[in-house]
């Protein structure tokens, strides 16, 4: 059971807990510095979704265009990097 838990978490539970505490502290300091709250982030996502909805399907079409434009570059680079690392 312990080995399955370590494999699931990626490390021992104690080390994962320590990492989560440190990252949470760091994120909390950053959020406090910018005067953000978790609700601000939620409202930001909500506003983003509303703007996309209000823009209509033109925004979805632009998003798909950006996605395809990026994929044309990223996917071949990914395949080349995987092939180069596979030979090692």
C-alpha positions, 0 to 999 in steps of 0.5 A: 500500500505504501509503495502505491501511495508513493507512486501516486504522490510521486514521493513519500507523503511527508515530503509531498506535504512539506512541498505543498506547504512551501508552495502554498506559502509562496503562492500566498505571499505572491497573492497577498503582494498583488492583493488577490484573493481566491474569489478574484481568480474565480471571478476572473475565470467567470469574466473570461468565460462571459467575454468568450460567450459574448464575443460569440463563435468568432472568438472560438474560431480565432482560438482554433486558429491560434491553436492550429498555428501553435500546433504546427510548430509545437507538434513537430518539435515534440516529435523530433525531441522524443525521437532524439531522446529515444535513441539514448 
